[in-house]
Amino acid sequence: MVADPPYRLSGKETVRSGELVPLDNGDWDHSAGVVADHEFDLRWLSECQRLLRPGGTLWASGTHHNIHSVGHAMQQLGFDLLADVIWFKRNAPPHRRGRSFTHSHETFVWGVRRRDEPYVFNYAWTKQDDDRGDMLKRAGRQMRTVWSLARARNWESRYGKHPTPKPESLMERIILSTSVEGAVVLDPFAGSGTTGVAAVRTGRRFIGIDSNADYILGLAKPRLLDEPGASVQVFDWR
Ligand SMILES: C[S@@+](CC[C@H](N)C(=O)[O-])C[C@H]1O[C@@H](n2cnc3c(N)ncnc32)[C@H](O)[C@@H]1O
């Protein structure tokens, strides 16, 4: 399972074309306060835990705005945390106000449904090859917990822009390292369908959920249908 939940960034500022502008990804990304946000994280994580098979693992992403709540909620629910992986965004824009460090990473917490359940980790695959896109990845060496991968490329948004797309290369690495071929990968915050594209491309099946029908129908569905052999069914639960 791979989850890229709301980071609660909206209401803050961002840089667009060199200018500082208010950030608004949508209603879904606004904070409802620390307590309510944590309750939300507990709710969706407990649903993920309910749906995972024994030994199933979950990857959840975030920045300092939400990741501590997510990690703590996973611990409260009894997930066994296996690692956190830093995605180093080497082309991150500078901090415009100069009042903090350049925010240049996101964190992924990786955990198994319950302690002592055997989980999938494709160790041989992780050591296999160099990755020309990641100078930190070396053939024959254990893969480290810092991954240096570029942000999503423009062509990954060919069906329109989602405000917070993940790069396909990152999702492919997550799926290839921690699931088996033919597995079902579920993403409860699917957005533009990046996890789905990575899943289909690596021989897995995919279930994606999103509260925004425009993202599912306008972005994720046509993008998935671009993948050779992919078929897509959309269910409307409203
Ligand atoms: C950070 S984005 C995910 C982006 C995705 N990883 C991609 O590459 O396009 C979070 C997504 O969660 C969706 N979302 C927010 N609240 C939700 C909820 N309660 N249930 C389902 N989806 C939700 C938003 O519509 C948004 O598309």
The ligand as a MOL file (V3000), in Angstrom:
LIG
                    3D

  0  0  0     0  0            999 V3000
M  V30 BEGIN CTAB
M  V30 COUNTS 27 29 0 0 0
M  V30 BEGIN ATOM
M  V30 1 C -0.8890 14.5380 -1.9910 0
M  V30 2 S -2.1630 14.2340 -3.1090 0 CHG=1
M  V30 3 C -1.7100 12.7060 -3.8990 0
M  V30 4 C -1.0010 12.9220 -5.2180 0
M  V30 5 C -0.6020 11.6340 -5.9270 0
M  V30 6 N 0.4150 10.9120 -5.1860 0
M  V30 7 C -0.1080 11.8910 -7.3320 0
M  V30 8 O 1.0440 11.5240 -7.6720 0
M  V30 9 O -0.8420 12.4840 -8.1180 0 CHG=-1
M  V30 10 C -3.4610 13.7790 -2.0530 0
M  V30 11 C -4.7510 13.4040 -2.7220 0
M  V30 12 O -5.6590 13.0010 -1.7040 0
M  V30 13 C -6.9810 13.3430 -2.0890 0
M  V30 14 N -7.7710 13.3710 -0.8480 0
M  V30 15 C -7.7610 14.3230 0.1210 0
M  V30 16 N -8.5760 13.9710 1.1340 0
M  V30 17 C -9.0940 12.7550 0.8050 0
M  V30 18 C -9.9940 11.8410 1.4520 0
M  V30 19 N -10.5240 12.1320 2.6570 0
M  V30 20 N -10.2670 10.6770 0.8410 0
M  V30 21 C -9.7380 10.3740 -0.3840 0
M  V30 22 N -8.9090 11.1970 -1.0510 0
M  V30 23 C -8.5630 12.3770 -0.4650 0
M  V30 24 C -6.8280 14.6720 -2.8190 0
M  V30 25 O -7.8790 14.8850 -3.7260 0
M  V30 26 C -5.4640 14.5090 -3.4940 0
M  V30 27 O -5.5970 14.1170 -4.8350 0
M  V30 END ATOM
M  V30 BEGIN BOND
M  V30 1 1 1 2
M  V30 2 1 2 3
M  V30 3 1 2 10
M  V30 4 1 3 4
M  V30 5 1 4 5
M  V30 6 1 5 6
M  V30 7 1 5 7
M  V30 8 2 7 8
M  V30 9 1 7 9
M  V30 10 1 10 11
M  V30 11 1 11 12
M  V30 12 1 11 26
M  V30 13 1 12 13
M  V30 14 1 13 14
M  V30 15 1 13 24
M  V30 16 1 14 15
M  V30 17 1 14 23
M  V30 18 2 15 16
M  V30 19 1 16 17
M  V30 20 1 17 18
M  V30 21 2 17 23
M  V30 22 1 18 19
M  V30 23 2 18 20
M  V30 24 1 20 21
M  V30 25 2 21 22
M  V30 26 1 22 23
M  V30 27 1 24 25
M  V30 28 1 24 26
M  V30 29 1 26 27
M  V30 END BOND
M  V30 END CTAB
M  END
